[in-house]
Amino acid sequence: MATSSSTLPSLVVRMLRHGRLGPGLATLDLGTGAGGLAAYAARRLGDQHVTSIDVDPYLTEAASERLARMGLRPTFHAVDATAEIPGHYDRIVCTVAIRPGTGLRTVLGALHEGGRLVTTLAGTSLILTGWKHKTGELVGCIERGGAEFMLTRSGHDYPPALSELFAVASDEAGDETGTGRYPVMDVANAWEVRSMLEITTPGVQSRYSTHDRRRTLLLIHADGSWARAIGEWTDPPTVHQGGPRRLWDALERIRGRLNMEGALPLYGAHARVTPDGVVHLSRGQWSGSLGEE
């Protein structure tokens, strides 16, 4: 499994713009990768104001050498950002997806009062931006338009996927069989739908495949819940579900809302992050949270 990537330059620039950088502001690039964001920030602000961190020492060393050849020498650290972040900063721009809860709590702890955070939230395509208040809370919004970054990790690789449960979802009859209301979709690439699924049913994983006109979607959760939907192109699928939760039903509720209202209440939502890293979102009459135990 890949453990790093080079971010599209236009996305790097967009994340930096969200960060509202300025002269003299201590800026942290969280997720060194190839070093692109650190290079942009160092050129804009000066080396002495930019720090870049990554869990992989190979990436920080390679980026340091690469930028040095360009005459840029920001500070690099190889650290696990889910556990500790050296120093405190006026701006933190993340090019990895941060897990709400413990991971986001650590990031907030490294942000000065009055500082600004830009990050995507793990399991979603949502870009969260906000300012840190004297209460320790971050107050901001979910920006229009999404982004995809790799998850933060604590070691050389990510935890193994729930492959055994995917096997169950592929083969078992389940506790309940029915006909779905909507055609099978590739949830992973339907960013708004997947983001709302993460909010309503945190931790769901999916696999999508096609063969000729046959579409298959598997949904699983670490609590043992699973669903399998198989349908011919846009025909209503046959759905099998098992475990304590009905994952396909959760997905269909989201799709029903999307069809009825024409959009989901995510982009432009008000965001409040408490010091413990829990994200509270609201827009109109809707509200949701990420990172609660």
Backbone bond lengths (Angstrom), bond angles and torsions (degrees), N, CA, C in turn:
res aa  C-N    CA-C-N  psi(-1)  N-CA   C-N-CA  omega(-1)  CA-C   N-CA-C  phi
1 M - - - 1.457 - - 1.525 109.36 -
2 A 1.320 116.38 137.58 1.468 120.33 178.26 1.521 110.47 -63.46
3 T 1.339 116.04 142.15 1.471 120.60 -179.74 1.519 112.65 -117.83
4 S 1.339 117.98 0.96 1.455 121.12 173.40 1.513 108.28 -159.27
5 S 1.333 115.92 166.11 1.457 120.06 179.49 1.517 108.77 -153.39
6 S 1.327 115.17 163.99 1.457 121.20 175.24 1.527 108.09 -100.45
7 T 1.320 116.35 119.79 1.459 121.30 -174.49 1.520 111.06 -76.08
8 L 1.319 115.50 140.88 1.453 121.49 176.05 1.524 109.47 -52.79
9 P 1.339 118.64 126.36 1.478 120.20 -176.16 1.523 113.97 -53.54
10 S 1.339 118.03 -39.02 1.464 119.52 -179.63 1.524 111.27 -64.05
11 L 1.341 117.62 -32.74 1.456 120.80 177.86 1.530 110.54 -72.32
12 V 1.333 117.31 -38.20 1.459 120.70 175.43 1.530 110.05 -57.62
13 V 1.330 116.15 -46.56 1.465 120.53 179.81 1.520 110.35 -62.79
14 R 1.331 117.14 -40.80 1.468 119.69 179.86 1.522 110.96 -63.16
15 M 1.331 117.36 -42.28 1.468 120.02 178.96 1.529 110.72 -64.23
16 L 1.328 117.38 -39.10 1.463 120.65 178.11 1.527 111.16 -65.68
17 R 1.314 116.98 -39.12 1.462 119.64 177.22 1.519 111.20 -63.03
18 H 1.336 116.27 -40.93 1.462 119.59 175.31 1.526 110.98 -60.17
19 G 1.344 116.71 -30.00 1.457 120.76 -177.97 1.508 114.62 -73.43
20 R 1.344 117.43 -17.93 1.468 121.82 179.32 1.534 111.02 51.97
21 L 1.312 114.58 58.93 1.460 120.61 -179.65 1.525 110.36 -68.38
22 G 1.327 114.94 156.15 1.450 120.25 178.49 1.516 111.17 -156.00
23 P 1.310 117.75 165.48 1.474 121.90 -177.93 1.524 111.90 -56.47
24 G 1.326 115.50 135.79 1.457 121.07 174.92 1.506 115.67 77.91
25 L 1.324 119.15 1.92 1.459 121.67 -177.97 1.528 110.46 -86.94
26 A 1.313 116.39 122.76 1.469 121.21 177.13 1.524 108.33 -68.32
27 T 1.333 116.50 119.82 1.461 121.88 -171.53 1.516 110.88 -120.83
28 L 1.329 115.54 133.06 1.463 121.73 178.01 1.523 109.72 -109.87
29 D 1.318 115.35 126.18 1.462 123.47 170.85 1.522 106.39 -95.85
30 L 1.335 116.71 107.65 1.460 120.30 -176.96 1.532 108.18 -98.23
31 G 1.329 115.29 107.61 1.453 121.46 -176.47 1.516 110.06 110.10
32 T 1.338 116.83 73.51 1.467 121.59 -172.76 1.519 113.22 -55.13
33 G 1.348 116.35 -49.15 1.455 119.67 -176.65 1.515 110.68 56.62
34 A 1.324 116.21 -128.50 1.465 120.78 179.22 1.520 112.66 -81.47
35 G 1.330 118.10 -8.39 1.457 121.67 176.98 1.509 114.93 94.51
36 G 1.333 117.34 10.07 1.459 120.13 -176.27 1.518 114.04 -63.58
37 L 1.336 117.58 -46.55 1.455 119.48 -178.61 1.522 110.92 -66.08
38 A 1.331 116.97 -40.81 1.464 120.25 178.07 1.520 110.83 -59.90
39 A 1.332 116.94 -37.91 1.465 120.67 179.80 1.519 111.30 -66.19
40 Y 1.325 116.73 -46.73 1.471 120.36 178.00 1.524 110.36 -58.95
41 A 1.351 116.03 -47.89 1.465 120.31 -176.10 1.529 111.29 -65.67
42 A 1.341 117.09 -41.41 1.460 120.20 -179.75 1.522 111.23 -65.19
43 R 1.325 117.21 -38.52 1.461 120.59 177.39 1.523 110.92 -65.80
44 R 1.322 116.71 -35.21 1.467 121.65 -177.47 1.522 112.44 -79.45
45 L 1.343 116.36 -41.61 1.463 120.87 -170.53 1.519 114.11 -106.20
46 G 1.337 117.14 -21.89 1.458 121.27 -171.25 1.514 110.19 102.20
47 D 1.336 115.87 142.58 1.465 121.11 -176.26 1.520 113.41 -53.02
48 Q 1.317 116.60 -41.92 1.465 120.98 -171.28 1.522 113.09 -66.06
49 H 1.328 117.60 -13.84 1.465 120.85 -177.99 1.527 113.17 -101.80
50 V 1.332 117.56 2.46 1.469 120.55 -173.02 1.525 111.04 -122.10
51 T 1.330 115.29 129.87 1.460 122.92 173.40 1.526 108.16 -124.52
52 S 1.315 116.44 140.46 1.467 121.61 179.31 1.516 108.97 -128.73
53 I 1.330 117.10 133.70 1.463 120.40 -178.57 1.527 110.64 -128.75
54 D 1.333 114.41 150.84 1.462 121.70 175.89 1.521 107.33 -154.66
55 V 1.317 116.53 153.81 1.461 120.10 -179.67 1.525 111.90 -73.36
56 D 1.329 116.93 -20.30 1.461 121.82 -173.75 1.530 110.54 -100.93
57 P 1.337 118.90 112.99 1.472 120.45 -179.12 1.527 113.14 -62.15
58 Y 1.334 117.15 -28.25 1.470 118.25 177.39 1.525 110.24 -61.75
59 L 1.340 116.66 -41.88 1.467 120.36 -177.98 1.523 111.54 -67.05
60 T 1.333 117.75 -42.58 1.463 119.48 -179.73 1.525 111.28 -67.71
61 E 1.339 116.61 -38.57 1.468 119.52 179.21 1.528 110.72 -67.80
62 A 1.323 116.54 -43.65 1.464 119.90 -179.63 1.526 111.05 -64.55
63 A 1.348 116.25 -42.15 1.463 119.58 179.62 1.523 110.83 -66.15
64 S 1.329 116.78 -39.49 1.463 120.29 178.90 1.527 111.00 -60.46
65 E 1.327 116.69 -44.95 1.464 120.72 179.11 1.527 110.72 -66.34
66 R 1.321 115.85 -40.15 1.463 120.27 -178.28 1.523 110.80 -63.84
67 L 1.338 116.26 -45.84 1.469 119.94 -178.53 1.524 111.61 -71.30
68 A 1.347 116.88 -32.27 1.462 119.65 178.47 1.525 111.03 -61.87
69 R 1.320 116.61 -34.53 1.462 119.53 177.59 1.521 112.03 -67.70
70 M 1.345 115.78 -17.61 1.468 121.40 177.08 1.529 111.28 -96.05
71 G 1.348 115.73 2.54 1.456 119.73 -178.02 1.509 113.81 81.19
72 L 1.329 117.80 19.05 1.467 122.69 -178.73 1.527 109.02 -115.01
73 R 1.345 116.41 132.23 1.455 119.84 -176.42 1.535 111.65 -136.94
74 P 1.329 117.38 63.21 1.466 119.00 171.47 1.528 109.74 -68.45
75 T 1.321 116.92 170.07 1.461 122.02 178.77 1.521 110.09 -85.06
76 F 1.339 116.34 134.82 1.468 121.44 177.47 1.527 109.37 -119.24
77 H 1.333 115.69 140.89 1.463 122.07 173.95 1.526 108.78 -133.12
78 A 1.325 116.80 139.57 1.463 121.85 171.36 1.525 107.48 -99.86
79 V 1.321 116.80 100.96 1.462 122.16 -177.84 1.522 109.50 -141.89
80 D 1.320 115.22 159.65 1.463 122.03 174.15 1.524 107.82 -87.19
81 A 1.331 116.46 103.15 1.461 120.54 -175.42 1.519 112.90 -69.83
82 T 1.335 117.72 -12.53 1.462 119.00 176.33 1.525 111.07 -77.73
83 A 1.350 117.00 -15.10 1.466 121.23 -178.60 1.518 112.98 -112.20
84 E 1.355 117.28 -38.50 1.452 120.33 -178.02 1.521 109.90 -156.30
85 I 1.329 114.99 149.67 1.455 121.54 174.54 1.523 107.18 -132.77
86 P 1.327 118.39 118.69 1.466 119.61 -178.89 1.524 111.13 -71.47
87 G 1.333 116.34 133.46 1.453 121.51 175.51 1.523 113.43 86.03
88 H 1.343 114.39 178.80 1.459 122.68 177.44 1.522 108.51 -132.79
89 Y 1.342 115.64 149.02 1.456 119.59 -167.13 1.525 111.44 -137.85
90 D 1.350 113.89 155.16 1.459 121.03 174.98 1.521 111.91 -86.02
91 R 1.311 116.18 -27.07 1.457 122.17 178.17 1.525 108.66 -137.50
92 I 1.337 116.10 133.79 1.465 121.85 172.89 1.521 107.26 -126.72
93 V 1.325 115.19 120.50 1.464 121.71 178.67 1.526 107.73 -118.40
94 C 1.321 116.35 120.70 1.461 121.35 -174.10 1.523 110.77 -105.05
95 T 1.311 115.97 129.10 1.459 120.69 172.25 1.526 110.29 -112.49
96 V 1.318 114.65 29.75 1.458 123.81 163.69 1.521 106.35 -130.36
97 A 1.311 116.77 158.09 1.462 120.81 179.42 1.525 109.13 -84.95
98 I 1.320 116.21 123.16 1.464 121.44 -175.66 1.528 109.98 -92.85
99 R 1.311 115.65 135.43 1.461 120.15 178.10 1.530 110.31 -78.10
100 P 1.327 118.52 124.23 1.461 119.83 173.14 1.528 110.10 -58.52
101 G 1.317 115.68 153.63 1.452 119.59 -174.64 1.516 109.81 97.66
102 T 1.316 117.50 -129.39 1.462 122.07 -174.37 1.521 112.73 -57.59
103 G 1.337 117.74 -44.98 1.464 120.43 -178.02 1.511 112.54 -62.15
104 L 1.321 116.68 -45.85 1.459 120.46 -179.09 1.521 111.19 -70.78
105 R 1.323 117.14 -30.86 1.468 120.76 176.61 1.521 110.82 -61.66
106 T 1.330 116.90 -42.16 1.455 120.93 178.87 1.526 110.86 -63.67
107 V 1.328 117.21 -42.06 1.462 120.95 179.28 1.525 110.60 -64.51
108 L 1.318 117.47 -44.37 1.467 120.44 179.29 1.518 111.25 -61.21
109 G 1.334 116.66 -34.93 1.448 120.16 -179.64 1.518 113.38 -64.99
110 A 1.342 117.17 -22.05 1.464 121.31 179.80 1.522 112.66 -94.08
111 L 1.326 117.17 2.17 1.462 121.52 -177.46 1.526 110.25 -100.50
112 H 1.335 116.23 129.23 1.458 120.37 177.31 1.528 110.57 -64.55
113 E 1.332 116.13 153.21 1.460 120.36 169.12 1.531 108.90 -57.48
114 G 1.309 116.82 132.25 1.450 121.48 -176.32 1.513 113.49 86.24
115 G 1.347 116.61 -3.37 1.464 121.14 -179.87 1.514 112.09 -80.03
116 R 1.311 115.25 168.41 1.467 121.45 -175.60 1.523 110.29 -122.53
117 L 1.343 114.56 136.23 1.464 122.37 178.81 1.524 109.50 -114.33
118 V 1.324 115.45 139.22 1.466 122.66 172.12 1.521 107.17 -129.35
119 T 1.324 117.08 122.20 1.458 119.78 -179.53 1.516 110.26 -156.45
120 T 1.330 115.93 159.45 1.452 120.24 165.18 1.522 108.02 -97.89
121 L 1.327 116.42 155.49 1.453 122.38 -177.37 1.520 109.60 -100.95
122 A 1.321 116.52 130.67 1.453 122.14 -176.64 1.524 110.99 -55.94
123 G 1.324 115.48 139.36 1.448 120.91 179.38 1.509 113.92 84.57
124 T 1.345 116.71 -2.86 1.451 121.49 -178.26 1.534 109.13 -134.85
125 S 1.325 115.40 177.18 1.468 121.16 171.72 1.525 110.08 -110.58
126 L 1.324 117.19 19.33 1.465 122.26 -173.02 1.527 111.50 -83.15
127 I 1.326 115.90 131.13 1.467 122.03 173.86 1.521 108.10 -96.24
128 L 1.320 115.99 116.30 1.462 122.71 179.07 1.521 109.37 -100.11
129 T 1.320 116.91 128.85 1.463 121.40 173.14 1.518 108.32 -128.10
130 G 1.338 116.33 148.68 1.455 118.31 178.29 1.514 112.30 -177.78
131 W 1.326 114.20 167.82 1.465 123.42 179.83 1.516 109.41 -108.79
132 K 1.338 115.99 142.22 1.457 120.58 -179.81 1.522 109.95 -87.56
133 H 1.321 116.04 123.90 1.465 121.97 -179.77 1.530 110.57 -89.79
134 K 1.321 115.60 168.71 1.463 120.07 -178.90 1.521 112.40 -65.41
135 T 1.340 117.09 -17.94 1.463 121.01 176.46 1.520 111.99 -73.88
136 G 1.341 116.65 -11.02 1.459 121.19 -175.19 1.511 113.15 93.63
137 E 1.339 116.80 -7.53 1.453 120.71 177.62 1.530 111.24 -83.14
138 L 1.304 115.17 153.41 1.455 121.77 172.00 1.521 107.29 -104.67
139 V 1.320 117.02 130.36 1.463 121.36 -179.63 1.523 108.59 -123.63
140 G 1.304 116.63 127.71 1.459 119.78 -178.04 1.508 111.61 -170.16
141 C 1.339 116.43 -135.71 1.463 120.30 -174.96 1.520 110.78 -156.24
142 I 1.312 115.18 170.38 1.455 122.66 169.04 1.522 106.73 -94.17
143 E 1.316 116.06 120.96 1.457 120.46 -175.28 1.527 111.29 -71.95
144 R 1.335 114.31 154.35 1.460 119.62 173.98 1.526 109.04 -68.07
145 G 1.311 116.91 136.65 1.464 120.30 -177.34 1.516 110.71 84.50
146 G 1.317 116.33 144.18 1.458 120.23 -176.03 1.515 112.87 -111.66
147 A 1.328 115.15 -177.18 1.462 122.08 179.02 1.519 108.29 -155.24
148 E 1.322 115.28 154.55 1.467 121.99 178.77 1.522 109.10 -121.17
149 F 1.334 116.52 122.25 1.458 121.61 173.50 1.520 109.11 -130.21
150 M 1.327 115.99 159.03 1.455 120.78 176.17 1.525 109.68 -69.10
151 L 1.322 115.76 153.68 1.453 121.18 179.28 1.525 111.19 -71.15
152 T 1.324 116.04 151.62 1.460 119.38 169.09 1.529 108.35 -63.75
153 R 1.319 115.25 148.98 1.461 120.60 176.49 1.518 109.13 -135.06
154 S 1.339 115.83 160.49 1.450 120.72 -175.82 1.521 113.65 -106.40
155 G 1.330 117.51 -5.99 1.462 120.12 -178.91 1.510 110.97 -147.43
156 H 1.333 115.46 -149.96 1.463 120.34 -176.09 1.523 112.42 -73.70
157 D 1.326 117.30 -21.58 1.458 119.32 -177.47 1.525 108.57 -148.86
158 Y 1.333 115.49 174.01 1.454 121.47 178.43 1.524 110.11 -85.61
159 P 1.340 117.98 157.72 1.463 119.41 174.92 1.529 109.92 -57.93
160 P 1.334 117.95 148.89 1.467 119.94 -178.07 1.526 111.49 -62.84
161 A 1.320 115.71 147.31 1.462 120.53 177.39 1.532 109.32 -68.32
162 L 1.317 115.81 162.44 1.459 121.03 -179.50 1.529 108.98 -81.05
163 S 1.335 115.78 64.23 1.462 120.68 -172.24 1.523 112.37 -64.08
164 E 1.336 117.87 -36.15 1.459 119.72 -179.86 1.518 111.15 -65.11
165 L 1.318 116.96 -38.06 1.458 120.06 179.36 1.523 111.06 -71.39
166 F 1.340 117.03 -34.64 1.462 118.87 173.98 1.527 110.34 -62.14
167 A 1.342 117.21 -36.49 1.464 120.42 177.15 1.521 111.12 -64.08
168 V 1.321 116.51 -41.00 1.466 120.71 176.04 1.528 110.38 -61.14
169 A 1.337 115.57 -47.07 1.462 120.02 -179.15 1.519 111.80 -62.26
170 S 1.325 117.43 -28.25 1.463 121.29 -179.17 1.519 112.63 -75.18
171 D 1.350 117.05 -31.11 1.462 119.84 -166.22 1.518 115.89 -118.60
172 E 1.325 118.54 -27.99 1.462 120.24 -170.73 1.526 112.25 -77.39
173 A 1.326 115.16 155.45 1.463 120.61 177.45 1.520 111.57 -76.70
174 G 1.345 116.20 -34.27 1.453 119.77 178.11 1.512 114.16 86.38
175 D 1.325 115.07 176.35 1.468 121.62 -179.79 1.519 111.92 -85.18
176 E 1.325 116.40 -20.16 1.462 119.99 -173.32 1.523 109.89 -146.91
177 T 1.323 115.72 134.19 1.461 121.47 177.46 1.521 108.84 -127.25
178 G 1.335 115.97 135.18 1.454 119.54 -179.86 1.512 111.23 -157.68
179 T 1.314 115.45 -170.52 1.460 122.08 179.14 1.519 108.97 -112.62
180 G 1.307 116.95 127.75 1.456 121.19 -179.34 1.519 112.18 -73.50
181 R 1.310 115.24 154.99 1.458 120.80 179.47 1.525 111.53 -80.92
182 Y 1.347 116.37 -34.54 1.456 121.52 -174.02 1.527 110.38 -115.96
183 P 1.337 116.98 154.31 1.466 119.90 177.45 1.523 111.50 -61.67
184 V 1.329 115.41 158.85 1.465 121.35 176.11 1.532 108.69 -64.21
185 M 1.338 115.99 137.57 1.462 120.78 178.91 1.518 110.19 -129.97
186 D 1.325 115.80 158.70 1.469 122.04 174.65 1.527 107.55 -85.81
187 V 1.321 116.30 93.70 1.465 121.32 -174.23 1.522 111.55 -59.92
188 A 1.323 117.77 -39.03 1.469 120.67 -175.97 1.517 112.34 -60.21
189 N 1.322 117.44 -28.85 1.460 120.91 -178.63 1.525 113.07 -104.01
190 A 1.307 117.31 4.93 1.465 121.97 172.64 1.530 106.56 -101.96
191 W 1.329 116.18 82.19 1.458 121.14 -163.86 1.517 114.57 -57.03
192 E 1.324 117.84 -46.43 1.464 119.53 -178.52 1.515 111.00 -64.41
193 V 1.323 116.27 -44.50 1.462 120.32 -179.07 1.522 110.24 -62.98
194 R 1.319 116.76 -46.36 1.462 119.37 179.83 1.522 111.75 -62.65
195 S 1.343 116.84 -39.32 1.463 120.25 179.35 1.519 110.83 -62.92
196 M 1.325 117.56 -42.91 1.463 120.37 178.85 1.525 110.62 -67.63
197 L 1.338 117.67 -34.96 1.460 120.19 177.11 1.522 110.60 -63.58
198 E 1.334 117.12 -37.73 1.463 120.27 177.97 1.519 111.26 -65.64
199 I 1.323 117.05 -34.09 1.466 120.50 178.88 1.522 111.39 -72.38
200 T 1.326 116.71 -43.57 1.464 119.91 -176.49 1.528 112.39 -81.18
201 T 1.338 116.90 -31.25 1.462 121.65 -177.82 1.523 108.45 -138.17
202 P 1.326 119.02 73.79 1.465 121.79 -172.56 1.527 112.87 -58.59
203 G 1.334 115.14 137.63 1.452 120.25 174.02 1.513 115.59 95.31
204 V 1.337 118.25 3.94 1.461 120.23 178.76 1.527 110.21 -69.86
205 Q 1.334 116.51 135.35 1.456 122.56 173.17 1.519 109.03 -114.31
206 S 1.334 116.66 152.72 1.461 119.66 -176.43 1.523 111.02 -136.42
207 R 1.331 115.51 154.61 1.454 123.81 169.69 1.523 108.13 -137.22
208 Y 1.311 115.34 133.60 1.460 121.51 -178.14 1.517 108.89 -125.39
209 S 1.328 116.00 140.14 1.463 119.88 177.75 1.522 109.51 -147.33
210 T 1.320 115.42 157.41 1.463 121.43 176.29 1.517 109.12 -132.26
211 H 1.316 115.15 148.58 1.468 121.95 173.97 1.513 107.02 -146.19
212 D 1.327 115.98 113.96 1.463 121.03 -170.46 1.530 107.94 55.62
213 R 1.300 118.39 -117.52 1.478 121.38 179.27 1.526 111.57 -103.01
214 R 1.307 117.24 7.36 1.464 121.19 -176.77 1.520 110.14 -91.87
215 R 1.313 116.30 125.67 1.467 122.09 179.64 1.519 109.76 -111.30
216 T 1.338 115.99 138.05 1.463 121.14 179.19 1.520 109.74 -131.36
217 L 1.313 116.36 132.56 1.464 122.20 174.82 1.516 108.66 -125.33
218 L 1.324 115.59 128.13 1.458 122.03 172.59 1.526 108.98 -110.21
219 L 1.312 116.87 133.80 1.458 123.29 174.08 1.520 107.95 -122.68
220 I 1.338 116.78 135.11 1.460 120.12 177.79 1.525 109.83 -138.48
221 H 1.327 114.57 161.18 1.465 121.57 176.36 1.517 108.18 -142.02
222 A 1.322 116.54 149.19 1.462 121.31 -177.05 1.526 113.31 -61.58
223 D 1.340 117.96 -18.16 1.468 120.02 178.56 1.526 112.23 -79.20
224 G 1.344 116.44 2.25 1.459 120.64 179.10 1.513 114.70 98.85
225 S 1.305 117.75 -3.21 1.461 121.23 177.94 1.525 110.37 -74.67
226 W 1.326 116.68 147.13 1.450 120.80 177.46 1.526 110.12 -156.50
227 A 1.317 114.79 160.15 1.468 120.71 175.28 1.519 108.39 -147.83
228 R 1.333 115.70 147.59 1.464 122.43 175.58 1.524 108.05 -132.75
229 A 1.332 115.66 123.49 1.461 121.08 178.09 1.524 108.36 -121.05
230 I 1.340 116.60 127.23 1.462 122.09 179.88 1.523 108.21 -129.49
231 G 1.331 115.79 126.44 1.453 119.78 -179.73 1.513 112.26 -148.49
232 E 1.309 115.92 155.23 1.453 122.40 175.75 1.521 109.09 -85.21
233 W 1.309 116.26 109.27 1.462 124.34 177.22 1.513 111.45 50.03
234 T 1.358 119.10 -110.50 1.463 120.46 -177.81 1.521 112.68 -100.44
235 D 1.332 117.62 10.60 1.470 119.93 178.49 1.530 110.27 -71.99
236 P 1.337 118.03 153.22 1.467 120.31 174.19 1.530 110.15 -58.19
237 P 1.308 118.50 133.59 1.467 120.48 -175.22 1.523 113.05 -87.34
238 T 1.317 115.17 159.74 1.459 121.20 166.94 1.520 107.87 -84.99
239 V 1.336 116.50 131.14 1.463 121.37 -172.72 1.521 110.28 -122.41
240 H 1.321 116.03 126.70 1.464 122.59 172.46 1.526 107.64 -111.51
241 Q 1.337 116.67 138.36 1.466 120.62 -179.58 1.522 110.04 -137.97
242 G 1.340 114.98 146.92 1.451 120.28 177.95 1.513 111.10 -147.62
243 G 1.340 116.03 168.80 1.459 120.31 179.41 1.513 112.53 89.67
244 P 1.344 116.65 -176.62 1.471 120.46 -173.34 1.520 114.77 -72.02
245 R 1.352 118.29 -21.13 1.463 120.52 -178.38 1.519 110.84 -122.55
246 R 1.321 116.25 155.41 1.460 122.11 178.75 1.530 107.74 -102.47
247 L 1.333 115.74 94.02 1.453 121.09 -172.84 1.527 112.68 -70.22
248 W 1.324 117.57 -37.56 1.460 118.89 177.57 1.526 110.74 -64.63
249 D 1.330 117.25 -38.16 1.467 120.60 178.42 1.531 110.20 -61.96
250 A 1.335 116.73 -40.14 1.470 120.21 178.32 1.523 110.44 -62.46
251 L 1.345 116.59 -41.26 1.457 120.53 178.11 1.524 111.45 -65.49
252 E 1.319 117.21 -41.03 1.466 119.96 -178.59 1.523 111.93 -67.33
253 R 1.324 117.83 -33.11 1.468 119.26 176.78 1.534 110.50 -62.40
254 I 1.328 115.97 -40.49 1.469 120.29 178.19 1.522 110.43 -65.67
255 R 1.318 117.40 -44.43 1.468 120.33 -179.46 1.523 111.24 -66.55
256 G 1.311 116.50 -34.10 1.460 119.52 176.24 1.518 111.65 -64.32
257 R 1.319 116.82 -41.45 1.462 120.17 177.58 1.525 110.96 -65.38
258 L 1.316 116.16 -41.13 1.453 120.09 178.94 1.529 110.91 -61.84
259 N 1.313 117.03 -43.27 1.465 120.39 179.49 1.520 112.24 -67.03
260 M 1.312 116.20 -36.48 1.458 120.31 -176.84 1.532 111.94 -75.64
261 E 1.349 117.06 -40.43 1.459 120.79 -173.76 1.521 113.26 -101.84
262 G 1.327 117.61 -13.96 1.455 121.02 178.98 1.516 114.66 84.30
263 A 1.325 118.12 -7.36 1.464 123.24 179.41 1.519 108.49 -165.19
264 L 1.312 115.54 161.77 1.460 121.19 173.64 1.525 108.64 -102.98
265 P 1.329 118.27 151.26 1.472 121.15 -171.63 1.521 113.69 -83.26
266 L 1.340 117.14 48.00 1.459 120.49 -175.15 1.521 112.11 -101.95
267 Y 1.335 117.47 -59.71 1.456 120.13 -177.89 1.527 109.86 -66.27
268 G 1.316 115.23 127.55 1.457 120.92 -176.02 1.514 114.07 89.65
269 A 1.339 117.50 -0.56 1.463 120.63 -179.97 1.527 111.06 -66.38
270 H 1.327 116.49 146.12 1.466 122.15 172.37 1.524 108.38 -70.51
271 A 1.324 117.01 138.59 1.462 122.08 -178.87 1.518 110.23 -125.92
272 R 1.313 115.51 135.38 1.470 122.08 173.80 1.517 107.35 -133.74
273 V 1.340 115.95 124.40 1.460 121.30 179.93 1.520 107.96 -112.31
274 T 1.307 116.90 118.81 1.462 121.40 179.50 1.529 109.81 -77.47
275 P 1.331 118.55 161.58 1.474 120.75 -177.21 1.525 114.30 -56.96
276 D 1.327 118.18 -21.52 1.460 120.27 178.02 1.523 112.42 -84.00
277 G 1.341 117.03 3.99 1.453 120.95 174.97 1.514 115.57 88.85
278 V 1.318 117.70 5.36 1.468 120.45 178.82 1.530 109.32 -80.60
279 V 1.328 116.32 132.22 1.461 122.77 -177.97 1.522 109.27 -99.96
280 H 1.324 116.21 123.43 1.457 121.72 176.95 1.524 108.42 -111.71
281 L 1.330 116.30 123.70 1.449 122.32 -177.50 1.526 109.81 -115.48
282 S 1.325 116.29 146.68 1.466 119.74 176.86 1.521 109.56 -154.36
283 R 1.312 114.43 146.00 1.459 121.37 173.71 1.522 107.53 -157.40
284 G 1.336 116.03 118.01 1.456 119.72 -175.67 1.517 110.17 61.52
285 Q 1.325 116.71 -127.57 1.460 121.80 -178.85 1.530 112.49 -88.03
286 W 1.330 116.18 -4.04 1.467 118.85 -176.65 1.522 111.09 -94.44
287 S 1.337 115.63 146.87 1.459 120.97 173.49 1.522 109.02 -149.52
288 G 1.312 116.31 153.50 1.453 122.17 178.44 1.508 110.11 -159.36
289 S 1.323 116.71 165.23 1.465 121.14 -177.86 1.523 110.14 -138.52
290 L 1.345 114.58 153.02 1.456 122.51 175.96 1.527 108.72 -131.51
291 G 1.316 116.58 136.87 1.459 120.14 174.07 1.507 114.67 98.84
292 E 1.322 117.67 1.59 1.464 119.32 178.06 1.519 110.04 -75.37
293 E 1.321 116.00 141.25 1.486 120.19 178.85 1.517 110.18 -71.33
